[in-house]
Amino acid sequence: DRMAAMKAAGVCMQVLSVPGPGAEIVSGPDGIAIAREFNDRMARLISAQPERFAAFAHLPMRTPSAAADELERAVMECGLKGALISGTVDGKFLDAPEFAPVLACAERLDVPLYIHPGVPPEGVRAAYYDGLPDGASFMLAIAGWGWHAETAVHILRLALSGALDRHPRLKLLIGHMGEGLPTMMERVERVFSAYSSTHLERNVARAIVEQVWVSTSGFSSTPAFLAAFMTFGADRLLFSVDYPFGNNLAAVAFLKNSPVSPEDREKIAHKNADSLLRLVPRTG
């Protein structure tokens, strides 16, 4: 089904991942085993179709030292292109000290961490989203708003905590046209300018723009696209469909009609991903 949908839309390659919840909610050896099995399966799949598929690793984030080891194994032995991490881990963001080995490993391997939305912690759901009729609470907590706000907070925390300064070569990737951050960067720069100078090496907005790449995943909105394009630049935008949740044909049509030059469109379509993920040449 995936191959047929790709062919119909003219999509030559897709980078696969599991959006969670998965190994990140399972502690100990069982979480490690889930992650290893996923990564081994991805390695077998992409080895059979390397011109069509690549993949991000799945990590046992509740055991950070094992997660760092698995990231290295997945990249070096399985040929995966980084890792996707869904939301908080046991209520903690990646700026928590225990996750430093994972950040350091990704930095050393020169592979990105895709910060993907996850299910909000129970306390956040109760305080911010509960009590609405007809299932609106659930949708507000996830795709309607909560996912995007949480990922934006995740990136801001990594910058404000100094984690990006401590790992200046760490590469982060976020979806959904930047999870609302592009429209906030001017305000972030202004609000945190004085605060940043007391303990950070760079302004928060500068750190984010220098270390974050943005995918178009799940969005076909010209205002959102232009905000991401103007904030992060043509070299930091990556085309993504969010398949199977998004439609290949609609996403490709949006890219083809986006208000950018042919050169920038080619960067967004594949050149930026080729460079960031070191992808093999596509055919077809």
C-alpha positions as CSV (number, residue, x, y, z in Angstrom):
1,D,0.0,0.0,0.0
2,R,2.8,2.4,0.9
3,M,4.7,1.7,-2.3
4,A,1.6,2.3,-4.4
5,A,0.8,5.5,-2.7
6,M,4.3,6.7,-3.2
7,K,4.3,5.9,-6.9
8,A,0.9,7.6,-7.4
9,A,2.2,10.8,-5.9
10,G,5.7,10.7,-7.4
11,V,7.4,10.3,-4.0
12,C,10.7,8.5,-4.5
13,M,11.8,7.9,-1.0
14,Q,10.3,7.9,2.5
15,V,12.0,8.0,5.9
16,L,10.2,5.7,8.2
17,S,9.6,5.9,12.0
18,V,7.3,4.8,14.7
19,P,5.4,7.7,16.3
20,G,4.9,6.1,19.7
21,P,3.9,5.4,22.3
22,G,6.4,2.5,22.2
23,A,9.6,1.7,23.9
24,E,9.7,5.1,25.6
25,I,6.9,4.0,27.9
26,V,8.4,0.6,28.8
27,S,11.1,0.4,31.4
28,G,14.1,-1.9,31.7
29,P,15.0,-4.9,29.5
30,D,11.6,-5.1,27.8
31,G,11.9,-1.5,26.5
32,I,15.4,-2.2,25.2
33,A,14.1,-5.4,23.5
34,I,11.2,-3.5,21.8
35,A,13.6,-0.9,20.4
36,R,16.1,-3.4,19.2
37,E,13.4,-5.4,17.4
38,F,12.0,-2.4,15.7
39,N,15.5,-1.2,14.5
40,D,16.4,-4.7,13.3
41,R,13.1,-4.9,11.3
42,M,13.8,-1.4,9.8
43,A,17.3,-2.5,8.8
44,R,16.0,-5.5,7.0
45,L,13.4,-3.5,5.2
46,I,15.6,-0.7,4.0
47,S,18.4,-3.1,3.0
48,A,15.9,-4.6,0.5
49,Q,14.9,-1.2,-0.9
50,P,17.7,1.3,0.0
51,E,16.7,3.6,-2.8
52,R,13.1,3.8,-1.5
53,F,13.3,3.7,2.3
54,A,15.4,5.0,5.1
55,A,14.4,5.1,8.8
56,F,14.9,6.7,12.2
57,A,15.8,4.5,15.1
58,H,13.4,3.8,18.0
59,L,15.0,4.2,21.4
60,P,14.4,2.8,24.9
61,M,14.4,6.3,26.5
62,R,13.5,5.2,30.0
63,T,17.0,3.7,30.2
64,P,19.1,6.6,28.8
65,S,22.4,4.8,28.8
66,A,20.9,1.9,26.8
67,A,19.2,4.4,24.5
68,A,22.5,6.0,23.7
69,D,24.0,2.5,23.0
70,E,21.0,1.5,20.9
71,L,21.3,4.8,18.9
72,E,24.9,4.0,18.1
73,R,24.1,0.4,17.1
74,A,21.1,1.5,15.0
75,V,23.2,4.0,13.1
76,M,26.5,2.1,12.8
77,E,25.2,-1.4,12.3
78,C,21.6,-1.0,11.0
79,G,22.2,2.0,8.8
80,L,19.5,4.2,10.4
81,K,19.6,7.9,10.0
82,G,19.1,9.2,13.5
83,A,16.3,8.7,16.0
84,L,12.7,9.8,16.6
85,I,11.7,10.6,20.2
86,S,8.0,11.0,21.0
87,G,7.2,13.6,23.6
88,T,8.3,13.5,27.2
89,V,9.8,10.5,28.8
90,D,8.1,9.7,32.2
91,G,7.1,13.3,32.3
92,K,10.6,14.7,31.6
93,F,12.0,16.6,28.6
94,L,15.3,15.9,27.0
95,D,17.0,18.8,28.9
96,A,16.9,16.6,32.0
97,P,20.5,15.7,32.9
98,E,19.9,11.9,32.6
99,F,19.4,12.3,28.8
100,A,22.7,13.9,28.2
101,P,24.2,10.6,26.9
102,V,21.6,10.4,24.2
103,L,22.3,14.0,23.1
104,A,26.0,13.5,23.2
105,C,25.8,10.3,21.1
106,A,23.6,11.9,18.4
107,E,26.1,14.8,18.3
108,R,29.1,12.6,18.0
109,L,27.5,10.4,15.3
110,D,26.3,13.6,13.5
111,V,22.7,12.3,13.2
112,P,19.5,14.3,14.0
113,L,17.0,13.6,16.7
114,Y,13.5,14.1,15.5
115,I,11.5,15.5,18.4
116,H,8.0,14.2,17.7
117,P,4.8,15.0,19.7
118,G,3.7,12.5,22.3
119,V,0.7,12.0,24.6
120,P,0.7,14.8,27.2
121,P,1.4,13.7,30.8
122,E,-1.8,13.0,32.9
123,G,-1.4,16.1,35.0
124,V,-1.2,18.3,31.9
125,R,-4.2,16.6,30.3
126,A,-6.3,17.1,33.4
127,A,-5.3,20.8,33.9
128,Y,-5.3,22.0,30.3
129,Y,-7.6,19.8,28.2
130,D,-10.2,17.8,30.2
131,G,-13.8,18.7,30.6
132,L,-14.8,19.4,27.0
133,P,-17.8,17.7,25.3
134,D,-17.9,15.1,22.5
135,G,-14.3,14.0,22.5
136,A,-12.9,17.5,22.1
137,S,-10.7,17.2,25.1
138,F,-8.8,14.3,23.6
139,M,-8.3,16.0,20.2
140,L,-7.3,19.3,21.8
141,A,-4.7,17.5,23.8
142,I,-3.1,15.9,20.7
143,A,-3.4,16.9,17.1
144,G,-5.7,19.9,17.7
145,W,-3.2,21.8,19.8
146,G,-1.4,20.0,22.6
147,W,1.1,18.0,20.5
148,H,2.4,21.1,18.9
149,A,2.6,23.2,22.0
150,E,4.4,20.5,23.8
151,T,7.0,20.1,21.1
152,A,7.6,23.8,21.0
153,V,8.1,23.8,24.7
154,H,10.5,20.9,24.3
155,I,12.7,22.8,21.9
156,L,12.5,26.0,24.0
157,R,13.6,24.0,27.1
158,L,16.6,22.5,25.3
159,A,17.7,26.0,24.4
160,L,16.9,27.7,27.7
161,S,18.5,25.0,29.8
162,G,21.8,25.4,28.0
163,A,21.6,21.9,26.5
164,L,22.0,23.3,23.0
165,D,25.1,25.2,24.1
166,R,26.5,22.1,25.7
167,H,25.9,20.2,22.5
168,P,26.5,22.9,19.8
169,R,26.7,20.3,17.0
170,L,23.5,18.5,18.0
171,K,20.9,18.5,15.2
172,L,17.2,18.6,15.9
173,L,14.3,18.0,13.6
174,I,10.7,19.0,14.3
175,G,7.6,18.6,12.1
176,H,4.3,20.4,11.4
177,M,6.0,23.5,9.9
178,G,7.9,24.1,13.1
179,E,5.2,23.4,15.8
180,G,4.3,27.1,16.0
181,L,7.8,28.3,16.7
182,P,8.4,30.3,13.5
183,T,5.8,32.9,14.4
184,M,7.2,33.2,17.9
185,M,11.0,33.6,17.2
186,E,11.0,37.4,17.3
187,R,9.2,37.4,20.6
188,V,11.4,34.7,22.0
189,E,14.5,36.6,21.0
190,R,13.2,39.8,22.6
191,V,11.8,38.3,25.8
192,F,14.7,36.1,26.6
193,S,17.5,38.4,25.4
194,A,18.4,39.8,28.9
195,Y,17.9,36.4,30.6
196,S,19.9,34.5,28.0
197,S,23.0,36.7,28.5
198,T,23.3,35.6,32.2
199,H,24.1,32.0,31.6
200,L,23.8,31.0,27.9
201,E,26.3,31.4,25.1
202,R,23.7,32.4,22.6
203,N,20.3,34.1,22.4
204,V,17.6,31.4,22.7
205,A,16.1,32.2,19.2
206,R,19.6,32.1,17.6
207,A,20.4,28.7,19.2
208,I,17.1,27.3,17.9
209,V,17.5,28.6,14.3
210,E,21.1,27.3,14.2
211,Q,20.3,23.8,15.5
212,V,16.8,23.0,14.4
213,W,15.5,21.8,11.0
214,V,11.8,21.9,10.2
215,S,9.7,19.5,8.2
216,T,6.4,20.3,6.5
217,S,4.9,17.1,8.0
218,G,1.1,17.2,8.2
219,F,0.6,20.8,7.1
220,S,-0.5,22.3,3.7
221,S,-0.9,25.9,4.8
222,T,0.8,28.7,2.9
223,P,0.9,31.1,5.9
224,A,2.5,28.4,8.0
225,F,4.9,27.5,5.2
226,L,6.0,31.1,4.7
227,A,6.5,31.6,8.4
228,A,8.8,28.6,8.6
229,F,10.6,29.6,5.3
230,M,11.2,33.1,6.5
231,T,12.3,32.1,10.0
232,F,14.5,29.1,9.3
233,G,15.4,29.6,5.7
234,A,15.3,27.4,2.6
235,D,18.2,25.3,3.8
236,R,16.4,24.2,6.9
237,L,13.0,23.0,5.5
238,L,12.4,19.4,4.6
239,F,9.4,18.1,2.7
240,S,7.4,15.5,4.6
241,V,3.9,14.0,4.2
242,D,3.2,12.5,7.7
243,Y,2.0,9.3,5.8
244,P,-0.1,7.4,6.5
245,F,-1.8,10.2,8.6
246,G,-1.2,12.6,5.7
247,N,-2.0,12.3,2.0
248,N,0.9,12.0,-0.4
249,L,-0.9,13.6,-3.3
250,A,-2.1,16.6,-1.4
251,A,1.4,17.2,0.2
252,V,3.1,16.9,-3.2
253,A,0.6,19.3,-4.8
254,F,1.2,21.8,-2.0
255,L,5.0,21.6,-2.5
256,K,4.7,22.1,-6.2
257,N,2.6,25.2,-5.8
258,S,4.6,26.7,-2.9
259,P,5.6,30.3,-3.4
260,V,9.4,29.7,-3.7
261,S,12.0,29.6,-6.5
262,P,12.6,26.3,-8.3
263,E,16.0,26.1,-6.6
264,D,14.5,26.5,-3.1
265,R,11.8,24.0,-4.0
266,E,14.4,21.4,-4.9
267,K,16.2,22.0,-1.6
268,I,13.0,21.5,0.3
269,A,11.9,18.5,-1.8
270,H,15.0,16.4,-1.2
271,K,18.4,18.2,-1.2
272,N,18.2,19.3,2.5
273,A,17.1,15.8,3.5
274,D,19.9,14.3,1.4
275,S,22.4,16.4,3.2
276,L,21.0,16.1,6.8
277,L,20.3,12.4,6.6
278,R,23.0,11.4,4.1
279,L,20.5,9.6,1.9
280,V,21.3,7.4,-1.0
281,P,20.4,8.7,-4.5
282,R,16.8,8.0,-5.5
283,T,15.6,6.5,-8.7
284,G,12.3,6.7,-10.6
